[in-house]
Each structure stands twice: as C-alpha cells, then as structure tokens.
Amino acid sequence: MHANVPRRLGFTLIELLMTLCLLAVLLALGTPAYGGLAARARGRSAADTLQASLNEARTAAISRAAHVVACPSEDLLRCDRTTQWHHGWVLFADDDRDGERSENEPLLQAAQAQPQGVAIVSTNGRPHVVFQPDGRADGNNLTLTACDRTGGPGAAISLIVNMAGRVRAARASAEAAARCVQAAG
C-alpha cells in the first residue's frame, strides 16, 4: 500500500534550520578575514595612487625639461608644510624653482583626500619631492608610508623615492608603520 503514496520533494524544517546554522557559522568565521583583506586593499590603493602620481611627476619633469614638484596639499592649490599626504596632494611645474606653486605655474595634477582611516605619511623633514628635468629627485631618499588603521602596522606599505627618481614599493619598517597608523587615527 505504501508504494502508491506520492513522495513530496523539498526540505524539512529541521534541514532548513541546520543549513542556516551552518551558513551563519561560516559567515562568522569569514567576516574578520574579509575585514583585514579590505583594510589591506584600502592601504594598497592609496599607495598605488600616490605611486602613479609620483611616476607622472617624474615623466612630466623629463618631457617638459623642467622641475616638477609633488607635495601634500589640503586645498589642492598650494603645498602644505606637513608630512601627511592623505589630505591630498598636487603636482606642478616649478618654473621659478622655489618649491612653492605660484599663480602662473601650471598645476599638473591634484589628488583628493584619502578615505577616513587611511593615512600616507612621509619621512620627517621632507615635505615635498622635486623632480629635475633629467628625472632625478632632489635630496636624499624619501619614504612615504601608506596604511589603513584597521589593517594595523603589518599591512602598511612604503614607497621609496631614490635619488635617481625611481619609485618602488616595499614593506614598511615597524617605526614607519606605527607613525602611519597613528596618523590614520
């Protein structure tokens, strides 16, 4: 007699609840890992954006056969005397070679402020980078460190501008990473 009873397809309430519980556990385990991944991505994005700008400044200096300055700028018009680049930065042709942007000097690029919690901090005493007409950078090596406060010091990335003008990325030193995370607030 039981052979003629139609079988019902679908899930029982118990099966559905067990599946939802398993999904909740997997999401709870994966969420912290995703947060760390997102924080590293925000810090890396800031470093990549600044590295592209510095390479653009070097290229502009060579192609224009002129001095080009990259500096932090909150108003995106003039250089600020700070080591904090996360409020924005500008690139400009420094025709009078004074390291400051005058009204008649062309603004080549302006980068907006980074998202809240992301910081970019440069070496103390180096508020800007000057690229010479041959692509070399004035002064000693400059280190700029980018980070996201939720990623912590371990996720910080340093950009090093050497005297030849080359910009490369490297793992941040413990001291530079700690300064960056502190600036990220």
MARBA-3410 file (N, C-alpha, C, O; in Angstrom, 1 decimal):
185
0.8,-1.2,0.0,0.0,0.0,0.0,0.8,1.3,0.0,0.4,2.3,-0.5 ~ 1.9,1.2,0.6,2.8,2.4,0.6,3.4,2.8,-0.7,3.9,3.9,-0.9 ~ 3.4,1.9,-1.6,4.0,2.1,-2.9,3.3,3.2,-3.7,3.9,3.8,-4.6 ~ 2.0,3.4,-3.5,1.2,4.3,-4.2,1.2,5.7,-3.7,0.6,6.6,-4.3 ~ 1.8,5.9,-2.5,1.8,7.2,-1.9,2.8,8.1,-2.6,4.0,7.7,-2.6
2.4,9.3,-3.1,3.4,10.1,-3.8,4.4,10.7,-2.8,4.0,11.1,-1.7 ~ 5.7,10.8,-3.2,6.7,11.3,-2.4,6.8,12.8,-2.6,6.8,13.3,-3.7 ~ 6.9,13.5,-1.5,6.9,15.0,-1.6,8.4,15.4,-1.7,9.3,14.9,-1.0 ~ 8.7,16.4,-2.6,10.0,16.9,-2.7,10.1,18.2,-1.9,9.2,18.9,-1.8 ~ 11.3,18.5,-1.4,11.6,19.7,-0.7,12.4,19.4,0.6,12.9,18.3,0.7
12.5,20.4,1.4,13.3,20.4,2.6,12.4,20.3,3.8,11.3,20.9,3.8 ~ 12.8,19.7,4.9,12.1,19.7,6.1,12.5,20.9,6.9,13.6,21.5,6.6 ~ 11.8,21.3,7.9,12.1,22.5,8.7,13.5,22.2,9.4,14.3,23.2,9.5 ~ 13.7,21.1,9.8,15.0,20.7,10.5,16.2,20.9,9.5,17.2,21.5,9.9 ~ 16.0,20.4,8.3,17.1,20.5,7.3,17.4,22.0,7.0,18.5,22.4,6.9
16.3,22.8,6.9,16.5,24.2,6.6,17.2,24.9,7.7,18.1,25.7,7.5 ~ 16.8,24.6,9.0,17.4,25.3,10.1,18.9,24.9,10.3,19.8,25.7,10.6 ~ 19.2,23.6,10.0,20.6,23.2,10.1,21.5,23.9,9.0,22.6,24.3,9.3 ~ 20.9,24.0,7.8,21.6,24.7,6.7,21.9,26.2,7.1,23.0,26.7,6.9 ~ 20.9,26.8,7.7,21.0,28.2,8.1,22.1,28.4,9.2,22.8,29.3,9.2
22.1,27.5,10.1,23.1,27.5,11.2,24.5,27.3,10.7,25.4,28.0,11.1 ~ 24.7,26.4,9.8,26.0,26.2,9.1,26.4,27.4,8.4,27.6,27.8,8.4 ~ 25.5,28.0,7.6,25.8,29.2,6.9,26.2,30.4,7.8,27.1,31.1,7.5 ~ 25.5,30.5,9.0,25.8,31.5,9.9,27.2,31.3,10.5,27.9,32.3,10.7 ~ 27.6,30.1,10.8,28.9,29.8,11.4,30.0,30.2,10.3,31.0,30.8,10.7
29.8,29.8,9.1,30.8,30.1,8.1,30.9,31.6,7.8,32.0,32.1,7.6 ~ 29.8,32.3,7.9,29.9,33.8,7.7,30.6,34.4,8.9,31.4,35.3,8.7 ~ 30.4,33.9,10.1,31.0,34.4,11.3,32.5,34.2,11.2,33.3,35.0,11.7 ~ 33.0,33.1,10.7,34.4,32.8,10.6,35.0,33.6,9.5,36.2,34.0,9.6 ~ 34.3,33.9,8.4,34.9,34.6,7.3,34.9,36.1,7.4,35.7,36.8,6.7
34.0,36.7,8.2,33.9,38.2,8.3,35.2,38.8,8.7,35.6,39.8,8.1 ~ 35.9,38.4,9.8,37.1,39.0,10.2,38.2,39.0,9.1,39.0,39.9,8.9 ~ 38.3,37.9,8.4,39.3,37.8,7.3,39.0,38.8,6.2,39.9,39.3,5.7 ~ 37.7,38.9,5.9,37.3,39.9,4.9,37.7,41.3,5.3,38.1,42.1,4.5 ~ 37.4,41.6,6.6,37.8,43.0,7.1,39.2,43.3,7.0,39.6,44.4,6.6
40.1,42.3,7.3,41.5,42.5,7.1,41.9,42.7,5.7,42.8,43.5,5.3 ~ 41.3,41.9,4.8,41.5,42.0,3.4,41.1,43.4,2.8,41.9,44.0,2.0 ~ 40.0,43.8,3.3,39.5,45.2,2.8,40.4,46.3,3.3,40.7,47.2,2.6 ~ 40.9,46.2,4.5,41.8,47.2,5.1,43.1,47.2,4.3,43.7,48.3,4.0 ~ 43.7,46.0,4.0,44.9,46.0,3.2,44.7,46.5,1.8,45.6,47.2,1.3
43.5,46.3,1.3,43.2,46.8,-0.1,43.1,48.4,-0.1,43.6,49.0,-1.0 ~ 42.6,49.0,1.0,42.5,50.4,1.1,43.9,51.0,1.2,44.2,52.0,0.5 ~ 44.7,50.5,2.0,46.1,50.9,2.1,46.9,50.8,0.8,47.6,51.7,0.4 ~ 46.7,49.6,0.2,47.4,49.4,-1.1,46.9,50.3,-2.2,47.7,50.8,-3.0 ~ 45.6,50.6,-2.2,45.0,51.5,-3.2,45.6,52.9,-3.0,46.0,53.6,-4.0
45.7,53.4,-1.8,46.3,54.7,-1.5,47.8,54.7,-2.0,48.2,55.7,-2.6 ~ 48.5,53.7,-1.7,49.9,53.6,-2.1,50.0,53.6,-3.6,50.9,54.3,-4.2 ~ 49.2,52.8,-4.3,49.2,52.8,-5.8,48.9,54.1,-6.4,49.5,54.5,-7.4 ~ 47.9,54.8,-5.8,47.5,56.1,-6.4,48.7,57.1,-6.2,49.0,57.8,-7.2 ~ 49.3,57.1,-5.1,50.5,58.0,-4.9,51.6,57.6,-5.8,52.3,58.5,-6.3
51.9,56.4,-5.9,53.0,55.9,-6.8,52.8,56.3,-8.2,53.7,56.8,-8.9 ~ 51.5,56.2,-8.7,51.2,56.6,-10.0,51.4,58.2,-10.2,51.9,58.6,-11.2 ~ 51.0,58.9,-9.2,51.2,60.4,-9.2,52.7,60.7,-9.3,53.1,61.6,-10.0 ~ 53.5,60.1,-8.4,55.0,60.4,-8.4,55.6,60.0,-9.7,56.5,60.7,-10.2 ~ 55.2,58.9,-10.3,55.7,58.5,-11.6,55.3,59.5,-12.7,56.0,59.8,-13.6
54.1,60.0,-12.6,53.6,61.1,-13.5,54.4,62.3,-13.4,54.7,63.0,-14.4 ~ 54.7,62.7,-12.1,55.6,63.9,-11.9,56.9,63.7,-12.5,57.5,64.7,-13.1 ~ 57.5,62.6,-12.4,58.9,62.3,-13.0,58.8,62.4,-14.5,59.6,63.0,-15.1 ~ 57.8,61.7,-15.1,57.6,61.8,-16.5,57.4,63.2,-17.0,57.9,63.6,-18.0 ~ 56.6,64.0,-16.3,56.3,65.4,-16.7,57.6,66.2,-16.6,57.9,67.0,-17.5
58.4,65.9,-15.6,59.7,66.7,-15.5,60.6,66.4,-16.7,61.2,67.3,-17.3 ~ 60.7,65.1,-17.1,61.5,64.7,-18.2,60.9,65.3,-19.5,61.7,65.9,-20.3 ~ 59.6,65.1,-19.7,59.0,65.6,-21.0,59.0,67.1,-21.1,59.1,67.6,-22.3 ~ 58.8,67.8,-20.0,58.8,69.3,-20.1,60.2,69.9,-20.0,60.4,71.1,-20.2 ~ 61.2,69.0,-19.6,62.6,69.5,-19.3,62.5,70.7,-18.3,63.1,71.7,-18.5
61.7,70.4,-17.2,61.5,71.4,-16.2,61.5,70.7,-14.8,61.4,69.5,-14.7 ~ 61.6,71.5,-13.8,61.4,71.0,-12.4,59.9,70.8,-12.1,59.1,71.7,-12.4 ~ 59.6,69.6,-11.6,58.2,69.3,-11.2,58.2,68.9,-9.7,59.0,68.1,-9.3 ~ 57.3,69.5,-9.0,57.1,69.3,-7.6,55.9,68.5,-7.3,54.8,68.7,-7.8 ~ 56.0,67.5,-6.4,54.9,66.8,-5.8,54.9,67.1,-4.3,55.9,66.9,-3.6
53.7,67.5,-3.8,53.7,67.9,-2.4,52.3,67.7,-1.8,51.3,67.7,-2.6 ~ 52.2,67.5,-0.5,50.9,67.4,0.1,50.2,68.8,0.1,50.8,69.8,0.2 ~ 48.9,68.7,-0.1,48.1,69.9,-0.3,46.6,69.6,0.1,46.0,68.8,-0.5 ~ 46.2,70.3,1.1,44.8,70.1,1.6,43.8,70.9,0.7,42.7,70.5,0.4 ~ 44.3,72.1,0.2,43.4,72.9,-0.6,43.6,72.6,-2.1,42.9,73.2,-3.0
44.5,71.7,-2.5,44.8,71.3,-3.8,45.2,72.4,-4.8,45.0,72.4,-6.0 ~ 45.8,73.5,-4.2,46.3,74.6,-4.9,47.8,74.9,-4.6,48.6,75.1,-5.4 ~ 48.1,74.8,-3.3,49.4,75.1,-2.8,50.0,74.0,-1.9,49.2,73.2,-1.3 ~ 51.3,74.0,-1.7,51.9,73.0,-0.9,51.7,73.3,0.6,51.7,74.5,1.0 ~ 51.5,72.3,1.4,51.4,72.4,2.8,52.7,71.9,3.4,53.4,71.1,2.8
53.2,72.5,4.5,54.4,72.1,5.2,54.1,71.0,6.2,54.1,71.3,7.4 ~ 53.8,69.9,5.7,53.5,68.7,6.6,54.0,67.4,6.0,54.3,67.4,4.8 ~ 54.0,66.4,6.8,54.5,65.1,6.3,53.2,64.2,6.0,53.4,63.1,5.6 ~ 52.0,64.8,6.1,50.8,64.0,5.9,50.2,64.3,4.6,49.7,65.4,4.3 ~ 50.3,63.2,3.7,49.8,63.4,2.3,48.4,62.9,2.1,47.9,63.1,1.0
47.8,62.3,3.1,46.5,61.7,2.9,45.3,62.8,2.8,44.2,62.4,2.5 ~ 45.6,64.0,3.0,44.6,65.1,2.9,44.6,65.6,1.4,43.8,66.4,1.1 ~ 45.5,65.0,0.6,45.5,65.4,-0.8,46.9,65.8,-1.2,47.7,66.1,-0.3 ~ 47.2,65.9,-2.5,48.5,66.3,-3.0,48.3,66.9,-4.4,47.4,66.7,-5.1 ~ 49.4,67.7,-4.7,49.4,68.3,-6.1,50.7,68.1,-6.7,51.7,67.9,-6.1
50.7,68.1,-8.0,51.9,68.1,-8.9,51.9,69.4,-9.7,50.8,69.8,-10.2 ~ 53.0,70.1,-9.8,53.0,71.3,-10.6,54.4,71.5,-11.1,55.4,71.1,-10.6 ~ 54.5,72.3,-12.2,55.7,72.6,-12.8,56.3,73.8,-12.1,55.6,74.9,-11.9 ~ 57.5,73.7,-11.5,58.1,74.7,-10.7,59.0,75.6,-11.5,60.2,75.4,-11.5 ~ 58.4,76.5,-12.3,59.2,77.3,-13.3,60.2,78.2,-12.6,61.3,78.4,-13.1
59.9,78.7,-11.4,60.8,79.6,-10.7,61.7,78.9,-9.7,62.5,79.5,-9.1 ~ 61.6,77.6,-9.6,62.4,76.7,-8.8,62.5,77.1,-7.3,63.5,76.9,-6.7 ~ 61.3,77.6,-6.8,61.3,77.9,-5.4,60.6,76.9,-4.5,60.6,77.1,-3.3 ~ 60.1,75.8,-5.1,59.4,74.8,-4.3,58.0,75.1,-3.9,57.4,74.3,-3.3 ~ 57.5,76.3,-4.3,56.2,76.7,-4.0,55.4,77.0,-5.3,56.0,77.5,-6.2
54.2,76.7,-5.3,53.4,77.0,-6.5,52.9,78.4,-6.6,52.2,78.9,-5.7 ~ 53.3,79.1,-7.6,52.9,80.5,-7.9,51.6,80.4,-8.8,51.3,79.4,-9.4 ~ 50.9,81.5,-8.9,49.7,81.6,-9.7,49.9,81.2,-11.1,49.1,80.6,-11.8 ~ 51.1,81.6,-11.7,51.3,81.4,-13.1,52.0,80.0,-13.4,52.2,79.7,-14.6 ~ 52.2,79.2,-12.4,52.8,77.9,-12.6,51.7,76.8,-12.8,50.8,76.7,-12.0
51.8,76.0,-13.9,50.8,75.1,-14.2,50.6,74.0,-13.2,51.6,73.3,-12.8 ~ 49.4,73.7,-12.8,49.0,72.6,-11.9,48.8,71.4,-12.8,47.9,71.4,-13.7 ~ 49.6,70.4,-12.6,49.6,69.2,-13.5,48.6,68.1,-13.0,48.0,67.4,-13.8 ~ 48.4,68.1,-11.7,47.5,67.1,-11.1,47.2,67.5,-9.7,48.0,68.0,-9.0 ~ 46.0,67.1,-9.3,45.5,67.3,-7.9,44.8,66.1,-7.5,43.9,65.6,-8.1
45.2,65.5,-6.4,44.6,64.3,-5.9,43.9,64.6,-4.6,44.3,65.2,-3.7 ~ 42.6,64.1,-4.6,41.7,64.3,-3.5,42.2,63.6,-2.2,43.1,62.7,-2.3 ~ 41.6,63.9,-1.1,41.9,63.3,0.2,41.6,61.8,0.2,40.6,61.4,-0.5 ~ 42.3,61.0,0.9,42.0,59.6,1.0,40.8,59.4,1.9,40.5,60.3,2.7 ~ 40.2,58.2,1.9,39.1,57.9,2.8,39.4,58.0,4.2,40.6,57.8,4.6
38.5,58.2,5.1,38.7,58.2,6.5,39.3,56.9,7.0,38.9,55.8,6.6 ~ 40.4,57.1,7.8,41.1,55.9,8.3,42.3,55.5,7.5,43.0,54.6,7.9 ~ 42.5,56.1,6.4,43.6,55.8,5.5,44.6,57.0,5.7,44.2,58.1,5.6 ~ 45.9,56.7,5.9,46.9,57.7,6.0,48.1,57.4,5.1,48.4,56.3,4.7 ~ 48.8,58.5,4.7,50.0,58.5,4.0,50.9,59.5,4.7,50.6,60.7,4.7
52.1,59.0,5.2,53.0,59.9,5.9,54.4,59.7,5.3,54.8,58.7,5.0 ~ 55.0,60.9,5.2,56.4,60.9,4.6,57.5,61.0,5.7,57.1,61.3,6.9 ~ 58.7,60.8,5.3,59.8,61.0,6.2,59.8,62.4,6.8,59.5,63.4,6.1 ~ 60.2,62.5,8.1,60.3,63.8,8.7,61.3,64.7,8.0,62.3,64.2,7.6 ~ 60.9,66.0,7.8,61.8,66.9,7.2,61.7,66.9,5.6,62.5,67.7,5.0
60.9,66.1,5.1,60.8,66.1,3.6,59.3,66.3,3.2,58.6,65.4,3.0 ~ 58.9,67.6,3.2,57.5,67.9,2.8,57.1,67.8,1.4,56.0,67.8,1.0 ~ 58.1,67.7,0.5,57.8,67.5,-0.9,58.9,66.8,-1.7,60.0,66.6,-1.2 ~ 58.6,66.5,-2.9,59.5,65.8,-3.8,59.7,66.7,-5.0,58.7,67.1,-5.7 ~ 61.0,67.0,-5.4,61.3,67.8,-6.6,62.0,66.9,-7.6,63.0,66.3,-7.3
61.3,66.8,-8.8,62.0,66.0,-9.8,62.6,67.0,-10.8,62.0,68.0,-11.2 ~ 63.9,66.7,-11.1,64.7,67.6,-12.0,64.4,67.2,-13.5,63.8,66.2,-13.7 ~ 64.8,68.1,-14.4,64.5,67.8,-15.8,65.0,66.5,-16.3,64.5,66.0,-17.3 ~ 66.0,65.9,-15.7,66.6,64.6,-16.1,65.9,63.4,-15.4,66.3,62.3,-15.6 ~ 64.9,63.7,-14.5,64.1,62.7,-13.8,64.7,62.4,-12.5,64.0,61.6,-11.7
65.8,62.9,-12.1,66.3,62.7,-10.7,65.5,63.4,-9.7,64.9,64.4,-10.0 ~ 65.6,62.9,-8.5,64.9,63.6,-7.4,65.9,64.3,-6.5,67.0,63.8,-6.2 ~ 65.5,65.5,-6.1,66.4,66.3,-5.2,66.5,65.7,-3.8,65.5,65.0,-3.4 ~ 67.6,65.8,-3.2,67.8,65.4,-1.8,68.1,63.9,-1.7,68.5,63.3,-2.6 ~ 67.9,63.4,-0.5,68.1,62.0,-0.1,66.9,61.2,-0.5,65.9,61.7,-0.9
67.0,59.9,-0.3,65.9,59.0,-0.4,64.7,59.5,0.4,64.9,60.0,1.6 ~ 63.5,59.4,-0.1,62.3,59.8,0.7,61.4,58.5,0.8,61.2,57.8,-0.2 ~ 60.9,58.3,2.0,60.0,57.2,2.2,58.6,57.7,2.6,58.5,58.6,3.5 ~ 57.6,57.3,1.9,56.2,57.6,2.1,55.5,56.3,2.5,55.7,55.3,1.8 ~ 54.8,56.3,3.6,54.2,55.1,4.1,52.7,55.2,4.1,52.1,56.2,4.6
52.0,54.3,3.4,50.5,54.3,3.4,50.0,53.1,4.2,50.5,52.0,4.2 ~ 48.8,53.4,4.9,48.2,52.3,5.7,46.8,52.6,5.9,46.3,53.7,5.6 ~ 46.1,51.7,6.5,44.7,51.8,6.9,44.7,51.4,8.4,45.3,50.4,8.8 ~ 44.0,52.2,9.2,44.1,52.0,10.7,43.6,50.6,11.1,44.1,50.0,12.0 ~ 42.6,50.1,10.4,42.0,48.8,10.7,42.9,47.6,10.3,42.8,46.5,10.8
43.8,47.9,9.3,44.8,46.9,8.9,45.9,46.7,9.8,46.6,45.7,9.8 ~ 46.2,47.8,10.6,47.3,47.7,11.6,48.7,47.9,10.9,48.7,48.0,9.7 ~ 49.7,48.0,11.7,51.1,48.2,11.2,51.5,47.2,10.2,52.3,47.5,9.3 ~ 51.1,45.9,10.3,51.5,44.9,9.5,51.1,45.0,8.0,51.7,44.4,7.1 ~ 50.1,45.8,7.8,49.6,46.0,6.4,50.1,47.3,5.8,49.7,47.6,4.6
51.0,48.0,6.4,51.5,49.3,5.9,52.4,49.0,4.7,53.2,48.0,4.7 ~ 52.4,49.9,3.8,53.3,49.8,2.6,54.1,51.1,2.5,53.5,52.2,2.6 ~ 55.4,51.0,2.2,56.2,52.1,2.0,56.5,52.3,0.5,56.7,51.3,-0.2 ~ 56.6,53.6,0.1,57.1,53.9,-1.2,58.4,54.6,-1.0,58.4,55.6,-0.2 ~ 59.4,54.2,-1.7,60.7,54.8,-1.6,61.1,55.5,-2.9,61.1,54.9,-3.9
61.3,56.8,-2.8,61.8,57.6,-3.9,63.3,57.8,-3.8,63.7,58.5,-2.9 ~ 64.1,57.1,-4.7,65.5,57.2,-4.5,66.0,58.5,-5.3,65.2,59.2,-5.9 ~ 67.3,58.8,-5.2,67.8,60.0,-5.8,67.8,59.9,-7.3,67.9,61.0,-7.9 ~ 67.7,58.8,-7.9,67.6,58.7,-9.3,66.1,59.0,-9.8,65.9,59.1,-11.0 ~ 65.2,59.1,-8.8,63.8,59.4,-9.1,62.9,58.2,-9.2,61.7,58.3,-9.4
63.5,57.0,-9.1,62.7,55.8,-9.2,61.9,55.6,-7.9,62.3,55.9,-6.8 ~ 60.6,55.2,-8.1,59.7,55.0,-7.0,59.4,53.5,-6.9,59.0,52.9,-7.9 ~ 59.7,52.9,-5.8,59.4,51.5,-5.6,58.6,51.2,-4.3,58.8,52.0,-3.3 ~ 57.9,50.2,-4.3,57.1,49.8,-3.1,57.9,48.8,-2.3,58.6,47.9,-2.8 ~ 57.7,48.8,-1.0,58.4,47.9,-0.1,57.6,47.7,1.2,56.7,48.5,1.5
57.9,46.7,2.0,57.3,46.5,3.3,57.7,47.7,4.2,58.9,48.0,4.2 ~ 56.8,48.2,4.9,57.1,49.4,5.8,57.9,48.9,7.0,57.7,47.8,7.6 ~ 58.8,49.7,7.5,59.5,49.4,8.7,58.5,49.5,9.9,57.5,50.1,9.7 ~ 58.9,48.9,11.0,58.0,49.0,12.2,57.7,50.4,12.6,56.6,50.8,13.0 ~ 58.8,51.2,12.6,58.6,52.6,13.0,57.7,53.4,12.1,56.9,54.1,12.5
58.0,53.3,10.8,57.2,54.0,9.8,55.7,53.5,9.8,54.8,54.4,9.7 ~ 55.5,52.2,10.0,54.1,51.7,10.1,53.4,52.2,11.3,52.2,52.6,11.2 ~ 54.1,52.3,12.4,53.5,52.8,13.6,53.1,54.3,13.5,52.0,54.7,13.9 ~ 54.0,55.1,12.9,53.7,56.5,12.6,52.5,56.7,11.7,51.6,57.5,12.0 ~ 52.4,55.8,10.7,51.3,55.9,9.8,50.0,55.5,10.4,49.0,56.2,10.3
50.0,54.5,11.2,48.7,54.0,11.9,48.3,55.1,12.9,47.1,55.3,13.0 ~ 49.2,55.7,13.5,48.9,56.8,14.5,48.3,58.0,13.7,47.3,58.6,14.2 ~ 48.8,58.3,12.6,48.2,59.4,11.8,46.9,59.1,11.2,46.0,60.0,11.0 ~ 46.6,57.8,11.0,45.3,57.4,10.5,44.2,57.5,11.5,43.0,57.5,11.2 ~ 44.7,57.6,12.8,43.8,57.9,13.9,42.9,56.8,14.4,42.1,57.1,15.3
END
